[in-house]
Amino acid sequence: MPRSNSSVPKHRKHRKLLKLAKGYRGARSRTFVNATDSVEKALQYSYRDRRTKKRDIRRLWIARINAMVRQYGLSYSKFIKALTDKQVGLNRKVLAELAVNDPSGFAEVVNLVK
């Protein structure tokens, strides 16, 4: 029986990985060994940063709410506590949107809580 080789699947695997490395500089986009390391690291970063992005966006919302609430003589933590006590069902995303785009609407929410 003749000896078989794995050239087709191997080339397919290499081509697939080099396609992912498209746009990288130098040998990272051309040689399989370098591309493997680069793509693997890039995928690790993208996995990690999908989670980090959620944290960063939430921090931005909190900063915006805090900046707006301070104008009314409250702190962020007291404002959020008052919202939960009054059972106002607005989340941080909506509150931040109000603070930036509709200051008068945000003022109504603050007055409701005070």
N, C-alpha and C positions, 0 to 999 in steps of 0.2 A: 504494500500500500504506500502511495507517495506521501512524503512529508508535507503537512499543511503549514501555512504561515498565517499570521494575523495582520497582514499589511493593510487590507482594506479597512477593517475596524480601527486599526491604529491611526491611519491617515485621517479617517473621519473624526476621531477623537482630537487629534492635533489641530485639524482645521477648525473644529468647533471652538476650541480653546483660544486659538489665534484670532478668531473672529471677535471673541470677547475682549481681547487685548488690543483691538484696533484703536488707534489714536494715541497709544502710549509712545514714549520717545525711545529711539534707538533700538537696541536688541530686545527690549521688553515686548515690542510688538512683532518681532520677527523670529526669535528663537523660542522653541517650545519650553525649554527649561526655565528661562528667564520669565517668559510669559506666564507660566504656571504659578510662579511665586507672586508675581504682580497681580494676577487676577484673583488668586486666593486671598491676598491681603485686601484687595479692593472690595471683595465680597464680605469680608469680615467687617470692614469699615462701614459698608452700606447697611449691614444688619444692625450694628451698634448704633449708627446715627439715625436710623428710623425710630429708635426708642428715644434717643437724645432730643430729636426734633420735637417730640411731644412735650418733653420737659421744658424746652426753651420757649415754646409757644405759650405754655401755661404761665411761665415766669413773666412773659411779656404782658399777658392779660392782667396778672396781678399788679404789675408795675403801673399799668395804665389806670386800673381801678383805684389804686392807692393814691396816685397823683391827683385824680379828680376828687376823691373823697376828702383829701386833706384840705381842699378849698372850702369845704363845709364844716371844718373843725372836728372831723372824725379820723380815726386811724383805720387802716384796712381791716385789722382783726376785729375791732369793735363793730365795724360796718357789717362784716360777714356774719358775726354772732347775732347782730340785730336782725339780719335777713332771715336767718334760720329760726329765730324766736318768733318773728312775724309770719313765718311760713311762706315767704315769697319764693316762688319757684323759678327764679332766674339764675342761670349758671354764669360762670366767670366769662365765658366766651361772649355771651349776650351782653353782660354788663360792660365789658371792655368795648364792645361795638357801640353801645349807647354812649359811653364816655367820650369816644372819639367823634362819632358822627351825629349824635343827638344830645348835646349837653343839657338842653331843657328837659328832655325825657329822663335823663339821668338825675337831674335835680329833683324831679317828681319822686323818683324811687328813693332818693336820700331823705326827702321830706316825709315820705310814707314811713320810713324806718325810724326817724328821729322821734 
